[in-house]
Amino acid sequence: MSYPSLMFLSEPSGVRMRADAFEDLKLTLLVSEPVIDSMRDMCAREDILARQELFRALEHDEIRANAARLSTCMSGLYRFYDAYMDSTNEDERRVIFVGLMKAAVEFTEQAAAFQASGVFYERFHAFFAEEIERPEYKTLSADIEAVLPHIAQLQHAGFLVNGDDLRITTALGQPYESRLLECAKNLGMEKFPNSRDFSRPMTGAIIDAIAALYPEAFEHLDEFYDRYIDFFNEDIMRYYRELSFYIELSQIFARIRKNGIPVCYPKILEEKRIEVREAYDVTLLAKNETNIIPNDIQFSTQEPFFYLTGANGGGKTTYLRAVGAVTVFFLTGCPIAARSAAFYPLKKVLTHFPRDERFDSGGRFQNENALVNEILEEENGESLILLNETYSATSEELAVPLTVALAERLYKSGSFGIYITHQHGVGQTRIPFLNVVVDANDENRRTYKIARRQGAQGSLALDILKKYGLDRDALHARFYDGKGEEA
C-alpha cells in the first residue's frame, strides 16, 4: 500500500533549494520552518500545475475549512505516532498503538469524505474512498472499538506514594486536584480559572505495575498489537507535512488578498523568459506595512541579467525580495502576489545578501567569496541569482573588478539574475541597468519605482526635479517665452 502524494505526481527529484535563500528573501517572516523545509524540495512542471489546481480549490472558505479539519486530524495522528516512536516500554507502546490506529482510522474516514478538485485531490480521494471499503479496514474498525474499553479501564488506578514505597490499586480515590477544588468551593471560592495540570509522564516501573494489575486488559492489547503491527504504514505520516504546506500557504495568500494585494496563478512558458506585472514584496506585511509599491519584472535570453543601482532607501532590496519571492512561490506551485505573470520554470533560486552573522572568524570578505563560489558551483544556467551588494566588504579598488567578473560570468551563464551594486566603477557595459527612479504618477509623495536604464549613472536627483517641475526645461518654460526672452 502506497499513499499518493499531495505534492508530487512522481518521486521528487531530490534537488533542494538552499535554506539561506528563504532567509535572505525574508520568507521566514511569513512561512513556518516546517513548511519552508517542504518548499525547498524542487518540483517538476507538472507538479506546479497540479499544486495550482489544489490551491485554487482552497480559495473557497468551506473547502479550506474542511482541509484545516483534515490537517488537525493528521496532527492528532502525528502526536500518537511521535509518542509511539519515542516510547521504550513495550506495555506503553501497546497502549499508544491502539490510539495510533484509532487516529489513523479517523483520518482515513475524513480523507475519504474530503471534497476538493484537481489531479492531486482526485488521486487522494480515490485512494481513501477505496480504503474504507476494504474488508480489512472494516475489521480493524470493529477491533478498535472492542479494545477501547480495556484502554478506558487502565485510566482508573489509584496511586499511593510513601517515600520509596509505591502502591497501585484498582480502587480509585478522589483525584488530588478535585479534592482541592471541592474544598475551595466549600469555602465559597470560585474555581481557579487557570488550574494546573497535575499529570506527569509515568515511568516504566509504573507502567509495568499497571500491566500486572490489569493482566486481562493487556492480554487484549497484546492480541490487537500482534494482529495489526504490520497493518500500520508510516508512509501515511507524509500528509502531516503536505497538508501543513497547503493549509498554511493558502491562509497566507488569503491574508494577502485581504490587504488588497492582487494574487494570480502564473502561466508556465516553454520559452525562457519571465514577465510579471506589478509584483509585491509581501514579506513587508510581516512588519505591518500595507503601502507596498509594486514593480514589474522582466527577464529574457536577450536580457537575462541586470545591475540594479540607485540611492539608499529607494527600494532596491525590496525589489530584489519581490523578484525572489514570486519566483520561489511559483516554483513551489503556489499563487504569487502580482497582477499577472508568466514564468519559464527555472530549477532554483540562489541568493547572496549581506548578513554579518553568517560570517565566521575567517573575515567577511573571505567568507563572502566562499559563498559566491558555492553559488557558482550550484548554478546550472537554469537558476535565478540575486546578489545584494556582493563584495561591499572590501575596497572599491578590489571590489570593482570582482563585481565585473562575477556579473559577466553570470550574464553568460544562461541564468537570470540581478546584482545590486554601488560600484560606479563598473561603467558602461553590455549588462543592462535597472535604476531607482521617482514615480511621476504619484503626485502626493516621493515614490520610487524600478526602471530600465542605459548606464550605471543614476538620475535620481533629475527625476525628483522633473517630477516637481524644477528641472531645466520646466524652469525655462516657466520664466521664458518660446523666443528665449524673459517673460
ChimeraX attribute file (.defattr): number of C-alpha atoms within 10 A of each C-alpha:
attribute: neighborCount
match mode: 1-to-1
recipient: residues
	/A:1	9
	/A:2	8
	/A:3	16
	/A:4	21
	/A:5	18
	/A:6	23
	/A:7	25
	/A:8	19
	/A:9	18
	/A:10	12
	/A:11	10
	/A:12	14
	/A:13	11
	/A:14	10
	/A:15	12
	/A:16	16
	/A:17	19
	/A:18	17
	/A:19	16
	/A:20	15
	/A:21	24
	/A:22	25
	/A:23	14
	/A:24	20
	/A:25	24
	/A:26	19
	/A:27	22
	/A:28	18
	/A:29	16
	/A:30	16
	/A:31	18
	/A:32	14
	/A:33	14
	/A:34	11
	/A:35	19
	/A:36	17
	/A:37	17
	/A:38	16
	/A:39	22
	/A:40	20
	/A:41	18
	/A:42	23
	/A:43	26
	/A:44	19
	/A:45	15
	/A:46	14
	/A:47	22
	/A:48	23
	/A:49	21
	/A:50	20
	/A:51	25
	/A:52	20
	/A:53	20
	/A:54	22
	/A:55	24
	/A:56	17
	/A:57	19
	/A:58	24
	/A:59	14
	/A:60	13
	/A:61	11
	/A:62	13
	/A:63	16
	/A:64	19
	/A:65	13
	/A:66	18
	/A:67	22
	/A:68	18
	/A:69	16
	/A:70	23
	/A:71	23
	/A:72	16
	/A:73	19
	/A:74	27
	/A:75	20
	/A:76	18
	/A:77	23
	/A:78	20
	/A:79	14
	/A:80	21
	/A:81	21
	/A:82	13
	/A:83	15
	/A:84	20
	/A:85	12
	/A:86	10
	/A:87	15
	/A:88	11
	/A:89	14
	/A:90	14
	/A:91	19
	/A:92	19
	/A:93	19
	/A:94	22
	/A:95	20
	/A:96	21
	/A:97	23
	/A:98	22
	/A:99	21
	/A:100	23
	/A:101	22
	/A:102	20
	/A:103	21
	/A:104	23
	/A:105	19
	/A:106	17
	/A:107	23
	/A:108	23
	/A:109	16
	/A:110	21
	/A:111	24
	/A:112	17
	/A:113	14
	/A:114	18
	/A:115	15
	/A:116	22
	/A:117	16
	/A:118	17
	/A:119	16
	/A:120	20
	/A:121	22
	/A:122	13
	/A:123	15
	/A:124	18
	/A:125	21
	/A:126	13
	/A:127	18
	/A:128	21
	/A:129	17
	/A:130	10
	/A:131	17
	/A:132	17
	/A:133	10
	/A:134	11
	/A:135	10
	/A:136	11
	/A:137	15
	/A:138	13
	/A:139	10
	/A:140	18
	/A:141	16
	/A:142	10
	/A:143	16
	/A:144	16
	/A:145	12
	/A:146	13
	/A:147	17
	/A:148	17
	/A:149	11
	/A:150	18
	/A:151	18
	/A:152	10
	/A:153	12
	/A:154	17
	/A:155	11
	/A:156	13
	/A:157	15
	/A:158	14
	/A:159	16
	/A:160	11
	/A:161	9
	/A:162	8
	/A:163	6
	/A:164	6
	/A:165	7
	/A:166	12
	/A:167	12
	/A:168	15
	/A:169	14
	/A:170	15
	/A:171	10
	/A:172	12
	/A:173	13
	/A:174	9
	/A:175	11
	/A:176	9
	/A:177	14
	/A:178	10
	/A:179	12
	/A:180	11
	/A:181	16
	/A:182	13
	/A:183	12
	/A:184	14
	/A:185	13
	/A:186	9
	/A:187	9
	/A:188	9
	/A:189	11
	/A:190	10
	/A:191	12
	/A:192	10
	/A:193	6
	/A:194	6
	/A:195	9
	/A:196	8
	/A:197	7
	/A:198	8
	/A:199	7
	/A:200	6
	/A:201	6
	/A:202	9
	/A:203	11
	/A:204	15
	/A:205	11
	/A:206	15
	/A:207	16
	/A:208	15
	/A:209	16
	/A:210	20
	/A:211	17
	/A:212	12
	/A:213	16
	/A:214	16
	/A:215	11
	/A:216	12
	/A:217	19
	/A:218	21
	/A:219	13
	/A:220	16
	/A:221	23
	/A:222	15
	/A:223	12
	/A:224	20
	/A:225	18
	/A:226	11
	/A:227	12
	/A:228	14
	/A:229	12
	/A:230	8
	/A:231	14
	/A:232	12
	/A:233	12
	/A:234	9
	/A:235	12
	/A:236	19
	/A:237	16
	/A:238	15
	/A:239	20
	/A:240	18
	/A:241	18
	/A:242	17
	/A:243	21
	/A:244	21
	/A:245	22
	/A:246	23
	/A:247	20
	/A:248	16
	/A:249	21
	/A:250	22
	/A:251	14
	/A:252	15
	/A:253	21
	/A:254	17
	/A:255	13
	/A:256	19
	/A:257	13
	/A:258	10
	/A:259	12
	/A:260	9
	/A:261	20
	/A:262	17
	/A:263	19
	/A:264	14
	/A:265	22
	/A:266	28
	/A:267	16
	/A:268	18
	/A:269	13
	/A:270	9
	/A:271	11
	/A:272	17
	/A:273	20
	/A:274	23
	/A:275	19
	/A:276	22
	/A:277	16
	/A:278	18
	/A:279	27
	/A:280	27
	/A:281	25
	/A:282	28
	/A:283	21
	/A:284	19
	/A:285	16
	/A:286	13
	/A:287	9
	/A:288	8
	/A:289	10
	/A:290	14
	/A:291	9
	/A:292	15
	/A:293	15
	/A:294	22
	/A:295	20
	/A:296	20
	/A:297	18
	/A:298	18
	/A:299	21
	/A:300	16
	/A:301	15
	/A:302	8
	/A:303	16
	/A:304	23
	/A:305	29
	/A:306	23
	/A:307	23
	/A:308	28
	/A:309	26
	/A:310	21
	/A:311	16
	/A:312	10
	/A:313	10
	/A:314	20
	/A:315	18
	/A:316	23
	/A:317	20
	/A:318	21
	/A:319	24
	/A:320	23
	/A:321	25
	/A:322	26
	/A:323	24
	/A:324	27
	/A:325	25
	/A:326	24
	/A:327	24
	/A:328	25
	/A:329	18
	/A:330	25
	/A:331	27
	/A:332	23
	/A:333	27
	/A:334	28
	/A:335	21
	/A:336	25
	/A:337	27
	/A:338	24
	/A:339	18
	/A:340	18
	/A:341	24
	/A:342	17
	/A:343	22
	/A:344	22
	/A:345	23
	/A:346	23
	/A:347	20
	/A:348	25
	/A:349	24
	/A:350	24
	/A:351	26
	/A:352	20
	/A:353	19
	/A:354	18
	/A:355	11
	/A:356	10
	/A:357	7
	/A:358	10
	/A:359	15
	/A:360	10
	/A:361	7
	/A:362	9
	/A:363	11
	/A:364	20
	/A:365	15
	/A:366	16
	/A:367	15
	/A:368	23
	/A:369	14
	/A:370	12
	/A:371	16
	/A:372	18
	/A:373	13
	/A:374	12
	/A:375	17
	/A:376	16
	/A:377	9
	/A:378	13
	/A:379	20
	/A:380	15
	/A:381	16
	/A:382	17
	/A:383	19
	/A:384	25
	/A:385	23
	/A:386	27
	/A:387	22
	/A:388	20
	/A:389	19
	/A:390	24
	/A:391	23
	/A:392	19
	/A:393	14
	/A:394	13
	/A:395	9
	/A:396	16
	/A:397	10
	/A:398	11
	/A:399	19
	/A:400	21
	/A:401	14
	/A:402	16
	/A:403	21
	/A:404	17
	/A:405	13
	/A:406	16
	/A:407	21
	/A:408	15
	/A:409	12
	/A:410	22
	/A:411	22
	/A:412	14
	/A:413	17
	/A:414	21
	/A:415	23
	/A:416	27
	/A:417	25
	/A:418	27
	/A:419	24
	/A:420	22
	/A:421	22
	/A:422	20
	/A:423	19
	/A:424	14
	/A:425	15
	/A:426	20
	/A:427	12
	/A:428	13
	/A:429	13
	/A:430	13
	/A:431	19
	/A:432	19
	/A:433	23
	/A:434	23
	/A:435	27
	/A:436	26
	/A:437	26
	/A:438	24
	/A:439	17
	/A:440	17
	/A:441	10
	/A:442	11
	/A:443	10
	/A:444	7
	/A:445	10
	/A:446	16
	/A:447	17
	/A:448	23
	/A:449	20
	/A:450	22
	/A:451	16
	/A:452	15
	/A:453	18
	/A:454	14
	/A:455	19
	/A:456	24
	/A:457	15
	/A:458	20
	/A:459	16
	/A:460	17
	/A:461	13
	/A:462	14
	/A:463	19
	/A:464	18
	/A:465	16
	/A:466	17
	/A:467	18
	/A:468	12
	/A:469	14
	/A:470	15
	/A:471	15
	/A:472	12
	/A:473	10
	/A:474	14
	/A:475	13
	/A:476	15
	/A:477	14
	/A:478	13
	/A:479	12
	/A:480	12
	/A:481	11
	/A:482	10
	/A:483	7
	/A:484	10
	/A:485	9
	/A:486	11
	/A:487	10
